[in-house]
Amino acid sequence: MVMRRVDLRSDTVTKPTETMRAAMAAAEVDDDVLGNDPTALRLETEMAKMMGKEAALFVPSGTMGNLISVLVHCDVRGSEVILGDISHIHIYENGGISTIGGVHPRTVKNNEDGTMDIDLIEAAIRDPRGELVYPTTRLICLENSHANTGGRCLSIEYTDKVGELAKKHGLKLHIDGARIFNAAVALGVPVSRLVQAADSVSVCLSKGLGAPVGTVVVGSQSFISKARRLRKTLGGGMRQVGIICAAAFVGVQENVGKLEGDHRNAKALADGLNKIKGLRVDIASVETNIIYIDIVEGSKMTVEKLCKKLEEHGIFVMPESSSRFRIVLHHQISASDVPYTLSCFQKILNGGPEENGN
């Protein structure tokens, strides 16, 4: 029986720490829908300060945070948002901006580094003179770090340029910052400076920061006032929510400083995997905690078979296709888990030596 478990499917799989559980048990609470939960207010105040924005709002999920943000900025049905063709909002959020908000997505190709070419963004902005037949462009969305390109980081310089473009055309800029702290740590810049150009940011607390639940959206006081009403409309208003905000606050205090270690482990794991016969990793693309691995063409191994064999060793990864899978590092993956994982891959693919999983 394998005792060791190395769960690399996502950074959403972390378990609440003992400190989080203690904070949850001791949390001072009240009715947050009425605006009185002191622990929620403390978390929101801290997040607004960290992100350099006027106000913040706790919501149940990143998907809801992005949906609320888009709907606040695109408050007229038939509005259009410009976003990346492989962005999380466009691919993985059930088309909510369209089905719920009546907002039309206009996609621009994401480059390998997660950016969209500035000139292509500008070309996608609708000419107001064509409003009789076109949707009205009201918003640009960026994602930082960019998950589908392997956790690549958008720089301050790039983000500022997109912000300048948005202002030039009277548009708003929203950043899907599910892993914005990963990006800030990897770039070595203050997170508030990284999102300075944005009118709103959604910050997931249950990925790299390790909280069990929740996202915070930040923006101006006016933006958050509108967001609060939309949260209620979407069923996201919760009562004694301080119980889960307490765990999120611990994550913000304790786990931002651990992200650099996650990135180090990711680079070490990516380098080791790329040296194993039958696997290929674009080492240059590993900037944060996400790794995409390809099984080389002609191999007899498939992702499905590999996943089953890895699970026998207590290792779990995320299949992407028959020849590609994803690994995401987080604070509950130790430095010793890296060589153990590499040894298991080596054993499965090439019959090499294997470390003890007990």
Contacts in CASP RR format, 6 or more apart in sequence:
PFRMAT RR
TARGET T0000
AUTHOR 0000-0000-0000
METHOD contacts of the structure
MODEL  1
MVMRRVDLRSDTVTKPTETMRAAMAAAEVDDDVLGNDPTALRLETEMAKM
MGKEAALFVPSGTMGNLISVLVHCDVRGSEVILGDISHIHIYENGGISTI
GGVHPRTVKNNEDGTMDIDLIEAAIRDPRGELVYPTTRLICLENSHANTG
GRCLSIEYTDKVGELAKKHGLKLHIDGARIFNAAVALGVPVSRLVQAADS
VSVCLSKGLGAPVGTVVVGSQSFISKARRLRKTLGGGMRQVGIICAAAFV
GVQENVGKLEGDHRNAKALADGLNKIKGLRVDIASVETNIIYIDIVEGSK
MTVEKLCKKLEEHGIFVMPESSSRFRIVLHHQISASDVPYTLSCFQKILN
GGPEENGN
2 312 0 8 1.000
2 313 0 8 1.000
2 314 0 8 1.000
2 357 0 8 1.000
2 358 0 8 1.000
3 357 0 8 1.000
3 358 0 8 1.000
4 313 0 8 1.000
4 314 0 8 1.000
4 340 0 8 1.000
4 357 0 8 1.000
4 358 0 8 1.000
5 314 0 8 1.000
5 316 0 8 1.000
6 314 0 8 1.000
6 315 0 8 1.000
6 316 0 8 1.000
6 333 0 8 1.000
6 337 0 8 1.000
6 340 0 8 1.000
6 341 0 8 1.000
7 13 0 8 1.000
7 316 0 8 1.000
7 332 0 8 1.000
7 333 0 8 1.000
8 315 0 8 1.000
8 316 0 8 1.000
8 317 0 8 1.000
8 318 0 8 1.000
8 327 0 8 1.000
8 328 0 8 1.000
8 329 0 8 1.000
8 333 0 8 1.000
8 341 0 8 1.000
9 316 0 8 1.000
9 317 0 8 1.000
9 318 0 8 1.000
9 326 0 8 1.000
9 328 0 8 1.000
10 207 0 8 1.000
10 318 0 8 1.000
10 328 0 8 1.000
10 330 0 8 1.000
11 179 0 8 1.000
11 207 0 8 1.000
11 208 0 8 1.000
11 210 0 8 1.000
11 262 0 8 1.000
11 289 0 8 1.000
11 328 0 8 1.000
11 329 0 8 1.000
11 330 0 8 1.000
12 206 0 8 1.000
12 207 0 8 1.000
13 330 0 8 1.000
14 206 0 8 1.000
14 208 0 8 1.000
14 210 0 8 1.000
14 330 0 8 1.000
14 331 0 8 1.000
14 332 0 8 1.000
15 212 0 8 1.000
15 332 0 8 1.000
16 24 0 8 1.000
16 210 0 8 1.000
16 211 0 8 1.000
16 212 0 8 1.000
16 247 0 8 1.000
17 250 0 8 1.000
17 254 0 8 1.000
19 250 0 8 1.000
19 254 0 8 1.000
20 211 0 8 1.000
20 212 0 8 1.000
20 246 0 8 1.000
20 247 0 8 1.000
20 250 0 8 1.000
20 251 0 8 1.000
21 247 0 8 1.000
23 246 0 8 1.000
23 247 0 8 1.000
23 249 0 8 1.000
23 250 0 8 1.000
24 243 0 8 1.000
24 244 0 8 1.000
24 246 0 8 1.000
24 247 0 8 1.000
26 246 0 8 1.000
27 39 0 8 1.000
27 242 0 8 1.000
27 243 0 8 1.000
27 245 0 8 1.000
27 246 0 8 1.000
28 38 0 8 1.000
28 39 0 8 1.000
28 242 0 8 1.000
29 37 0 8 1.000
29 38 0 8 1.000
29 39 0 8 1.000
29 240 0 8 1.000
29 241 0 8 1.000
29 242 0 8 1.000
29 243 0 8 1.000
30 36 0 8 1.000
30 37 0 8 1.000
30 38 0 8 1.000
30 240 0 8 1.000
31 37 0 8 1.000
31 239 0 8 1.000
31 240 0 8 1.000
32 40 0 8 1.000
32 58 0 8 1.000
32 237 0 8 1.000
32 238 0 8 1.000
32 239 0 8 1.000
32 240 0 8 1.000
32 241 0 8 1.000
32 242 0 8 1.000
33 232 0 8 1.000
33 237 0 8 1.000
33 238 0 8 1.000
33 239 0 8 1.000
35 41 0 8 1.000
37 240 0 8 1.000
37 241 0 8 1.000
37 242 0 8 1.000
37 245 0 8 1.000
38 242 0 8 1.000
39 241 0 8 1.000
39 242 0 8 1.000
39 243 0 8 1.000
39 245 0 8 1.000
39 246 0 8 1.000
39 249 0 8 1.000
40 58 0 8 1.000
40 241 0 8 1.000
40 242 0 8 1.000
40 245 0 8 1.000
42 245 0 8 1.000
42 249 0 8 1.000
43 56 0 8 1.000
43 58 0 8 1.000
43 216 0 8 1.000
43 242 0 8 1.000
43 245 0 8 1.000
43 248 0 8 1.000
43 249 0 8 1.000
43 252 0 8 1.000
44 55 0 8 1.000
44 56 0 8 1.000
44 57 0 8 1.000
44 58 0 8 1.000
44 216 0 8 1.000
45 56 0 8 1.000
46 249 0 8 1.000
46 252 0 8 1.000
47 56 0 8 1.000
47 203 0 8 1.000
47 216 0 8 1.000
47 218 0 8 1.000
47 252 0 8 1.000
48 54 0 8 1.000
48 55 0 8 1.000
48 56 0 8 1.000
48 218 0 8 1.000
48 219 0 8 1.000
50 191 0 8 1.000
50 192 0 8 1.000
50 252 0 8 1.000
51 191 0 8 1.000
51 192 0 8 1.000
51 195 0 8 1.000
51 201 0 8 1.000
51 203 0 8 1.000
51 218 0 8 1.000
51 219 0 8 1.000
52 192 0 8 1.000
52 195 0 8 1.000
52 196 0 8 1.000
52 218 0 8 1.000
53 195 0 8 1.000
53 201 0 8 1.000
53 218 0 8 1.000
53 219 0 8 1.000
53 220 0 8 1.000
54 219 0 8 1.000
54 220 0 8 1.000
54 221 0 8 1.000
54 224 0 8 1.000
55 218 0 8 1.000
55 219 0 8 1.000
55 220 0 8 1.000
55 221 0 8 1.000
55 223 0 8 1.000
55 224 0 8 1.000
56 216 0 8 1.000
56 217 0 8 1.000
56 218 0 8 1.000
56 219 0 8 1.000
56 224 0 8 1.000
57 68 0 8 1.000
57 216 0 8 1.000
57 217 0 8 1.000
57 218 0 8 1.000
57 224 0 8 1.000
57 227 0 8 1.000
57 228 0 8 1.000
57 231 0 8 1.000
58 214 0 8 1.000
58 215 0 8 1.000
58 216 0 8 1.000
58 241 0 8 1.000
58 245 0 8 1.000
58 248 0 8 1.000
59 65 0 8 1.000
59 68 0 8 1.000
59 214 0 8 1.000
59 215 0 8 1.000
59 216 0 8 1.000
59 217 0 8 1.000
59 231 0 8 1.000
59 236 0 8 1.000
60 213 0 8 1.000
60 214 0 8 1.000
60 215 0 8 1.000
60 236 0 8 1.000
60 238 0 8 1.000
61 213 0 8 1.000
61 214 0 8 1.000
61 215 0 8 1.000
62 178 0 8 1.000
62 202 0 8 1.000
62 204 0 8 1.000
62 214 0 8 1.000
62 215 0 8 1.000
63 92 0 8 1.000
63 93 0 8 1.000
63 94 0 8 1.000
64 215 0 8 1.000
64 231 0 8 1.000
64 234 0 8 1.000
64 236 0 8 1.000
65 202 0 8 1.000
65 215 0 8 1.000
65 217 0 8 1.000
66 88 0 8 1.000
66 89 0 8 1.000
66 93 0 8 1.000
66 97 0 8 1.000
66 141 0 8 1.000
66 174 0 8 1.000
66 176 0 8 1.000
66 202 0 8 1.000
67 93 0 8 1.000
67 96 0 8 1.000
67 97 0 8 1.000
67 100 0 8 1.000
67 101 0 8 1.000
67 234 0 8 1.000
68 217 0 8 1.000
68 227 0 8 1.000
68 230 0 8 1.000
68 231 0 8 1.000
68 234 0 8 1.000
69 174 0 8 1.000
69 200 0 8 1.000
69 202 0 8 1.000
69 217 0 8 1.000
69 227 0 8 1.000
70 81 0 8 1.000
70 89 0 8 1.000
70 97 0 8 1.000
70 101 0 8 1.000
70 103 0 8 1.000
70 139 0 8 1.000
70 141 0 8 1.000
70 174 0 8 1.000
71 97 0 8 1.000
71 100 0 8 1.000
71 101 0 8 1.000
71 103 0 8 1.000
71 230 0 8 1.000
72 200 0 8 1.000
72 223 0 8 1.000
72 226 0 8 1.000
72 227 0 8 1.000
72 230 0 8 1.000
73 79 0 8 1.000
73 81 0 8 1.000
73 138 0 8 1.000
73 139 0 8 1.000
73 172 0 8 1.000
73 174 0 8 1.000
73 199 0 8 1.000
73 200 0 8 1.000
74 80 0 8 1.000
74 81 0 8 1.000
74 97 0 8 1.000
74 101 0 8 1.000
74 103 0 8 1.000
74 138 0 8 1.000
74 139 0 8 1.000
75 226 0 8 1.000
76 136 0 8 1.000
76 138 0 8 1.000
77 101 0 8 1.000
77 102 0 8 1.000
77 103 0 8 1.000
78 102 0 8 1.000
78 103 0 8 1.000
78 104 0 8 1.000
78 135 0 8 1.000
78 136 0 8 1.000
79 102 0 8 1.000
79 103 0 8 1.000
79 104 0 8 1.000
79 135 0 8 1.000
79 136 0 8 1.000
79 137 0 8 1.000
79 138 0 8 1.000
79 139 0 8 1.000
80 103 0 8 1.000
80 104 0 8 1.000
80 105 0 8 1.000
80 106 0 8 1.000
80 126 0 8 1.000
80 134 0 8 1.000
80 135 0 8 1.000
80 136 0 8 1.000
80 137 0 8 1.000
80 138 0 8 1.000
80 139 0 8 1.000
81 97 0 8 1.000
81 103 0 8 1.000
81 104 0 8 1.000
81 105 0 8 1.000
81 106 0 8 1.000
81 137 0 8 1.000
81 138 0 8 1.000
81 139 0 8 1.000
81 140 0 8 1.000
81 141 0 8 1.000
82 106 0 8 1.000
82 107 0 8 1.000
82 108 0 8 1.000
82 121 0 8 1.000
82 124 0 8 1.000
82 125 0 8 1.000
82 137 0 8 1.000
82 139 0 8 1.000
82 140 0 8 1.000
82 141 0 8 1.000
83 89 0 8 1.000
83 90 0 8 1.000
83 105 0 8 1.000
83 106 0 8 1.000
83 107 0 8 1.000
83 108 0 8 1.000
83 140 0 8 1.000
83 141 0 8 1.000
84 90 0 8 1.000
84 107 0 8 1.000
84 108 0 8 1.000
84 109 0 8 1.000
84 110 0 8 1.000
84 116 0 8 1.000
84 141 0 8 1.000
84 143 0 8 1.000
85 107 0 8 1.000
85 108 0 8 1.000
85 109 0 8 1.000
85 110 0 8 1.000
86 110 0 8 1.000
86 148 0 8 1.000
86 149 0 8 1.000
87 110 0 8 1.000
87 141 0 8 1.000
87 143 0 8 1.000
87 146 0 8 1.000
87 148 0 8 1.000
87 176 0 8 1.000
88 143 0 8 1.000
88 147 0 8 1.000
88 148 0 8 1.000
88 176 0 8 1.000
88 178 0 8 1.000
89 97 0 8 1.000
89 105 0 8 1.000
89 141 0 8 1.000
89 143 0 8 1.000
89 176 0 8 1.000
90 105 0 8 1.000
90 107 0 8 1.000
91 148 0 8 1.000
95 105 0 8 1.000
97 103 0 8 1.000
97 105 0 8 1.000
98 104 0 8 1.000
98 105 0 8 1.000
100 234 0 8 1.000
104 135 0 8 1.000
106 124 0 8 1.000
106 135 0 8 1.000
106 137 0 8 1.000
108 116 0 8 1.000
108 117 0 8 1.000
108 120 0 8 1.000
108 121 0 8 1.000
108 124 0 8 1.000
109 116 0 8 1.000
109 117 0 8 1.000
109 120 0 8 1.000
110 116 0 8 1.000
110 146 0 8 1.000
110 148 0 8 1.000
110 149 0 8 1.000
111 117 0 8 1.000
111 149 0 8 1.000
112 149 0 8 1.000
112 152 0 8 1.000
112 285 0 8 1.000
113 146 0 8 1.000
113 149 0 8 1.000
113 152 0 8 1.000
113 154 0 8 1.000
114 143 0 8 1.000
114 146 0 8 1.000
114 149 0 8 1.000
114 152 0 8 1.000
114 154 0 8 1.000
115 154 0 8 1.000
115 158 0 8 1.000
116 142 0 8 1.000
118 161 0 8 1.000
118 162 0 8 1.000
118 165 0 8 1.000
121 140 0 8 1.000
121 162 0 8 1.000
121 165 0 8 1.000
122 165 0 8 1.000
122 169 0 8 1.000
124 137 0 8 1.000
125 137 0 8 1.000
125 169 0 8 1.000
125 171 0 8 1.000
126 134 0 8 1.000
126 135 0 8 1.000
126 136 0 8 1.000
126 137 0 8 1.000
127 134 0 8 1.000
128 136 0 8 1.000
137 169 0 8 1.000
137 171 0 8 1.000
138 171 0 8 1.000
138 172 0 8 1.000
139 171 0 8 1.000
139 172 0 8 1.000
139 173 0 8 1.000
139 174 0 8 1.000
140 162 0 8 1.000
140 163 0 8 1.000
140 165 0 8 1.000
140 166 0 8 1.000
140 171 0 8 1.000
140 172 0 8 1.000
140 173 0 8 1.000
140 174 0 8 1.000
141 173 0 8 1.000
141 174 0 8 1.000
141 175 0 8 1.000
141 176 0 8 1.000
142 154 0 8 1.000
142 159 0 8 1.000
142 162 0 8 1.000
142 173 0 8 1.000
142 174 0 8 1.000
142 175 0 8 1.000
142 176 0 8 1.000
142 198 0 8 1.000
143 154 0 8 1.000
143 175 0 8 1.000
143 176 0 8 1.000
143 177 0 8 1.000
143 178 0 8 1.000
144 153 0 8 1.000
144 154 0 8 1.000
144 159 0 8 1.000
144 175 0 8 1.000
144 176 0 8 1.000
144 177 0 8 1.000
144 179 0 8 1.000
144 180 0 8 1.000
144 183 0 8 1.000
144 194 0 8 1.000
145 151 0 8 1.000
145 152 0 8 1.000
145 153 0 8 1.000
145 154 0 8 1.000
145 177 0 8 1.000
145 179 0 8 1.000
145 180 0 8 1.000
145 182 0 8 1.000
145 183 0 8 1.000
145 186 0 8 1.000
145 287 0 8 1.000
145 288 0 8 1.000
145 290 0 8 1.000
146 152 0 8 1.000
146 153 0 8 1.000
146 154 0 8 1.000
147 178 0 8 1.000
147 179 0 8 1.000
147 290 0 8 1.000
149 285 0 8 1.000
150 285 0 8 1.000
150 286 0 8 1.000
150 287 0 8 1.000
150 288 0 8 1.000
150 290 0 8 1.000
150 291 0 8 1.000
150 292 0 8 1.000
151 179 0 8 1.000
151 182 0 8 1.000
151 285 0 8 1.000
151 287 0 8 1.000
151 288 0 8 1.000
151 289 0 8 1.000
151 290 0 8 1.000
152 285 0 8 1.000
152 287 0 8 1.000
152 288 0 8 1.000
153 182 0 8 1.000
153 183 0 8 1.000
153 186 0 8 1.000
153 187 0 8 1.000
153 287 0 8 1.000
153 288 0 8 1.000
154 183 0 8 1.000
155 187 0 8 1.000
156 187 0 8 1.000
156 189 0 8 1.000
156 193 0 8 1.000
156 194 0 8 1.000
156 196 0 8 1.000
159 175 0 8 1.000
159 194 0 8 1.000
159 195 0 8 1.000
159 196 0 8 1.000
159 197 0 8 1.000
159 198 0 8 1.000
160 196 0 8 1.000
160 197 0 8 1.000
162 173 0 8 1.000
162 197 0 8 1.000
163 173 0 8 1.000
163 197 0 8 1.000
163 198 0 8 1.000
164 197 0 8 1.000
165 171 0 8 1.000
166 172 0 8 1.000
166 173 0 8 1.000
166 197 0 8 1.000
166 199 0 8 1.000
172 199 0 8 1.000
172 200 0 8 1.000
173 197 0 8 1.000
173 198 0 8 1.000
173 199 0 8 1.000
173 200 0 8 1.000
174 198 0 8 1.000
174 199 0 8 1.000
174 200 0 8 1.000
174 201 0 8 1.000
174 202 0 8 1.000
175 195 0 8 1.000
175 198 0 8 1.000
175 200 0 8 1.000
175 201 0 8 1.000
175 202 0 8 1.000
176 202 0 8 1.000
177 183 0 8 1.000
177 195 0 8 1.000
177 201 0 8 1.000
177 202 0 8 1.000
177 203 0 8 1.000
177 204 0 8 1.000
178 202 0 8 1.000
178 203 0 8 1.000
178 204 0 8 1.000
178 207 0 8 1.000
178 215 0 8 1.000
179 204 0 8 1.000
179 207 0 8 1.000
179 208 0 8 1.000
179 288 0 8 1.000
179 289 0 8 1.000
180 191 0 8 1.000
180 194 0 8 1.000
180 195 0 8 1.000
180 201 0 8 1.000
180 203 0 8 1.000
181 191 0 8 1.000
181 203 0 8 1.000
181 208 0 8 1.000
181 209 0 8 1.000
181 256 0 8 1.000
181 259 0 8 1.000
182 208 0 8 1.000
182 259 0 8 1.000
182 262 0 8 1.000
182 263 0 8 1.000
182 288 0 8 1.000
182 289 0 8 1.000
183 194 0 8 1.000
183 288 0 8 1.000
184 190 0 8 1.000
184 191 0 8 1.000
184 194 0 8 1.000
185 256 0 8 1.000
185 257 0 8 1.000
185 259 0 8 1.000
185 260 0 8 1.000
185 263 0 8 1.000
185 288 0 8 1.000
186 263 0 8 1.000
186 287 0 8 1.000
186 288 0 8 1.000
187 194 0 8 1.000
195 201 0 8 1.000
195 218 0 8 1.000
199 219 0 8 1.000
199 220 0 8 1.000
199 223 0 8 1.000
200 217 0 8 1.000
200 218 0 8 1.000
200 219 0 8 1.000
200 223 0 8 1.000
201 217 0 8 1.000
201 218 0 8 1.000
201 219 0 8 1.000
202 215 0 8 1.000
202 216 0 8 1.000
202 217 0 8 1.000
203 215 0 8 1.000
203 216 0 8 1.000
203 217 0 8 1.000
203 218 0 8 1.000
204 214 0 8 1.000
204 215 0 8 1.000
205 211 0 8 1.000
205 213 0 8 1.000
205 214 0 8 1.000
205 215 0 8 1.000
205 216 0 8 1.000
205 248 0 8 1.000
205 251 0 8 1.000
205 252 0 8 1.000
206 212 0 8 1.000
206 213 0 8 1.000
206 214 0 8 1.000
206 215 0 8 1.000
206 248 0 8 1.000
207 330 0 8 1.000
208 255 0 8 1.000
208 259 0 8 1.000
208 262 0 8 1.000
208 289 0 8 1.000
208 330 0 8 1.000
208 331 0 8 1.000
209 248 0 8 1.000
209 251 0 8 1.000
209 252 0 8 1.000
209 255 0 8 1.000
209 256 0 8 1.000
210 251 0 8 1.000
210 255 0 8 1.000
210 330 0 8 1.000
210 331 0 8 1.000
211 244 0 8 1.000
211 247 0 8 1.000
211 248 0 8 1.000
211 250 0 8 1.000
211 251 0 8 1.000
212 244 0 8 1.000
212 247 0 8 1.000
213 244 0 8 1.000
213 247 0 8 1.000
213 248 0 8 1.000
214 244 0 8 1.000
214 248 0 8 1.000
216 248 0 8 1.000
217 224 0 8 1.000
217 227 0 8 1.000
218 224 0 8 1.000
231 237 0 8 1.000
255 331 0 8 1.000
258 331 0 8 1.000
259 288 0 8 1.000
259 289 0 8 1.000
259 331 0 8 1.000
262 288 0 8 1.000
262 289 0 8 1.000
262 329 0 8 1.000
262 330 0 8 1.000
262 331 0 8 1.000
262 333 0 8 1.000
263 287 0 8 1.000
263 288 0 8 1.000
263 289 0 8 1.000
263 329 0 8 1.000
265 289 0 8 1.000
265 329 0 8 1.000
265 333 0 8 1.000
265 335 0 8 1.000
265 337 0 8 1.000
265 338 0 8 1.000
266 286 0 8 1.000
266 288 0 8 1.000
266 289 0 8 1.000
266 290 0 8 1.000
266 291 0 8 1.000
266 327 0 8 1.000
266 329 0 8 1.000
267 283 0 8 1.000
267 286 0 8 1.000
268 338 0 8 1.000
269 291 0 8 1.000
269 327 0 8 1.000
269 329 0 8 1.000
269 338 0 8 1.000
269 341 0 8 1.000
269 342 0 8 1.000
270 281 0 8 1.000
270 283 0 8 1.000
270 286 0 8 1.000
270 291 0 8 1.000
271 281 0 8 1.000
271 283 0 8 1.000
272 342 0 8 1.000
273 279 0 8 1.000
273 281 0 8 1.000
273 291 0 8 1.000
273 293 0 8 1.000
273 342 0 8 1.000
273 345 0 8 1.000
274 280 0 8 1.000
274 281 0 8 1.000
274 283 0 8 1.000
276 342 0 8 1.000
276 345 0 8 1.000
276 346 0 8 1.000
276 349 0 8 1.000
276 350 0 8 1.000
277 349 0 8 1.000
277 350 0 8 1.000
278 295 0 8 1.000
278 296 0 8 1.000
278 299 0 8 1.000
278 301 0 8 1.000
278 349 0 8 1.000
278 350 0 8 1.000
279 293 0 8 1.000
279 294 0 8 1.000
279 295 0 8 1.000
279 296 0 8 1.000
279 345 0 8 1.000
279 349 0 8 1.000
280 293 0 8 1.000
280 294 0 8 1.000
280 295 0 8 1.000
280 296 0 8 1.000
281 291 0 8 1.000
281 292 0 8 1.000
281 293 0 8 1.000
281 294 0 8 1.000
282 292 0 8 1.000
285 292 0 8 1.000
289 328 0 8 1.000
289 329 0 8 1.000
289 330 0 8 1.000
290 326 0 8 1.000
290 327 0 8 1.000
290 328 0 8 1.000
290 329 0 8 1.000
291 326 0 8 1.000
291 327 0 8 1.000
291 328 0 8 1.000
291 329 0 8 1.000
292 320 0 8 1.000
292 324 0 8 1.000
292 325 0 8 1.000
292 326 0 8 1.000
293 324 0 8 1.000
293 325 0 8 1.000
293 326 0 8 1.000
293 327 0 8 1.000
294 323 0 8 1.000
294 324 0 8 1.000
295 301 0 8 1.000
295 302 0 8 1.000
295 303 0 8 1.000
295 306 0 8 1.000
295 323 0 8 1.000
295 324 0 8 1.000
297 323 0 8 1.000
301 348 0 8 1.000
301 349 0 8 1.000
302 322 0 8 1.000
302 323 0 8 1.000
303 319 0 8 1.000
303 320 0 8 1.000
303 321 0 8 1.000
303 322 0 8 1.000
303 323 0 8 1.000
303 324 0 8 1.000
303 325 0 8 1.000
304 319 0 8 1.000
304 322 0 8 1.000
306 325 0 8 1.000
306 348 0 8 1.000
306 349 0 8 1.000
307 316 0 8 1.000
307 317 0 8 1.000
307 319 0 8 1.000
307 325 0 8 1.000
309 348 0 8 1.000
310 316 0 8 1.000
310 317 0 8 1.000
310 344 0 8 1.000
310 345 0 8 1.000
310 348 0 8 1.000
313 344 0 8 1.000
313 348 0 8 1.000
313 354 0 8 1.000
313 357 0 8 1.000
314 357 0 8 1.000
315 341 0 8 1.000
315 344 0 8 1.000
317 325 0 8 1.000
317 326 0 8 1.000
317 327 0 8 1.000
318 325 0 8 1.000
318 326 0 8 1.000
318 327 0 8 1.000
318 328 0 8 1.000
319 325 0 8 1.000
319 326 0 8 1.000
320 326 0 8 1.000
339 355 0 8 1.000
340 355 0 8 1.000
340 357 0 8 1.000
343 352 0 8 1.000
343 353 0 8 1.000
343 354 0 8 1.000
343 355 0 8 1.000
344 354 0 8 1.000
344 355 0 8 1.000
346 352 0 8 1.000
346 353 0 8 1.000
346 354 0 8 1.000
347 353 0 8 1.000
347 354 0 8 1.000
END
